[in-house]
Amino acid sequence: MSEFGFINGIKNLFAELPSNGFDGIGDDCAVLPDGNGGALVFTTDLLAEDVHFLRAATSAEMLGRKALAVNLSDVAAMGAEPVASMLSISLPADATGEWADGFMRGYREMSGEWNIPLVGGDTTASKSGITINVVAVGRVREENVKRRSAARAGDAVMVGGVLGASAEGLRDILRGEYDTPNALIHKNPMPQVREGIWLGGRREVHAMMDISDGIASDLVHILEASRVGAVINTELVPAVSDIRTAVCGGEDYKLLFTVDGAAAERLAADFLETFGYAPYVIGRIVGASDYTVEWRADGRRIATDWQGFTHY
């Protein structure tokens, strides 16, 4: 069973039930228009011990920060401002007390950076390992919501920063090197919240999502939802190390977005003026019937087996 095969099966199972005003499954967040030109967005994400983190490799405080940060990244990918979170956590006996207090300090620290309250959740015991589930809520003008399905042929494909540091950090951690610069990036991601809100207000920005599984997979979600293809030039991809790690590694939590080709240069300049750094143009959206990525190196098409992280 593949992860997205499982998700598609769920979508089909629930297809006949009423939507009650919600957009369907398929974006970084579920969207609920409020009827007055605004919308709330909702996302949820799980972190499971020994799947998403190793307890010995990260402090409880850093894990508390990361648990919220990865959800705020989804809110940002919709062009929305985060306004609240909910937390559910299942703890074994050896993670109560000091560990739990440290986790909550980290979670409170990240909440304070974005001025968002913790408004609910649940706690329970665990017989095997820590499991963390966060729900994040955002608010946005409905016209500013960015969806995966809005990419158009002729768009420039952009990313919000250098890719591959988190994957390199995971490699360091698996070697027992817990405090390298890349390991710290992996353990303490910084969601591009301000950038996402700003991009949400730009009409020339069409589709957007965050990079959690690597662009080799994440870009395909945009292509399939928008029914287009893409050409990506590997020499333009900003990579910490090698190109494969940059496009397949995942957990970068940078924004991936498409911009009207005629407006891309102006947007990049405005972005630079606003945030002090520029996004990277890595390719373009094209009309295609198979909704896939064509990878090119120095103008020549290359064959690859690249794919991002998969959960099953």
TAKA-V926147 format. One record per residue. NEAR is the number of other C-alpha atoms within 8 Angstrom. Layout:
<<NEAR> <NEAR>>
//
This chain:
<<5> <8> <9> <6> <8> <9> <8> <8> <8> <8> <9> <7> <7> <7> <7> <5> <5> <5> <7> <4> <6> <9> <8> <6> <6> <6> <8> <11> <10> <12> <10> <10> <12> <8> <6> <5> <9> <12> <13> <12> <15> <12> <13> <9> <9> <8> <11> <11> <11> <8> <7> <7> <10> <9> <9> <5> <9> <11> <9> <12> <12> <12> <14> <16> <15> <12> <13> <13> <12> <12> <14> <12> <14> <13> <20> <18> <14> <16> <16> <17> <11> <13> <11> <11> <13> <11> <12> <10> <11> <11> <14> <12> <7> <5> <10> <10> <6> <7> <9> <10> <9> <12> <14> <10> <10> <14> <15> <10> <9> <12> <12> <8> <6> <7> <7> <10> <8> <9> <7> <7> <7> <7> <8> <7> <8> <10> <5> <5> <10> <12> <11> <12> <12> <14> <12> <16> <13> <13> <12> <13> <10> <9> <6> <12> <11> <14> <11> <15> <11> <10> <15> <11> <10> <9> <13> <14> <13> <13> <13> <10> <9> <10> <13> <15> <14> <15> <14> <12> <15> <11> <8> <13> <11> <7> <6> <7> <9> <10> <6> <9> <7> <12> <16> <11> <11> <14> <10> <10> <11> <6> <11> <11> <11> <7> <9> <14> <12> <9> <9> <14> <8> <8> <7> <8> <13> <14> <14> <15> <17> <14> <14> <9> <13> <17> <13> <12> <12> <14> <10> <12> <9> <14> <16> <11> <10> <11> <10> <17> <16> <14> <12> <11> <13> <11> <7> <9> <13> <10> <11> <9> <8> <7> <9> <8> <12> <18> <15> <15> <15> <17> <11> <14> <14> <13> <14> <14> <12> <14> <15> <13> <8> <5> <9> <11> <7> <7> <8> <10> <9> <8> <12> <11> <8> <6> <8> <7> <7> <10> <11> <11> <10> <13> <12> <12> <16> <12> <8> <9> <7> <6> <12> <11> <11> <10> <12> <12> <10> <7> <6> <6> <8> <8> <5> <5> <4> <8> <9> <14> <10> <7> <5> <5>>
//
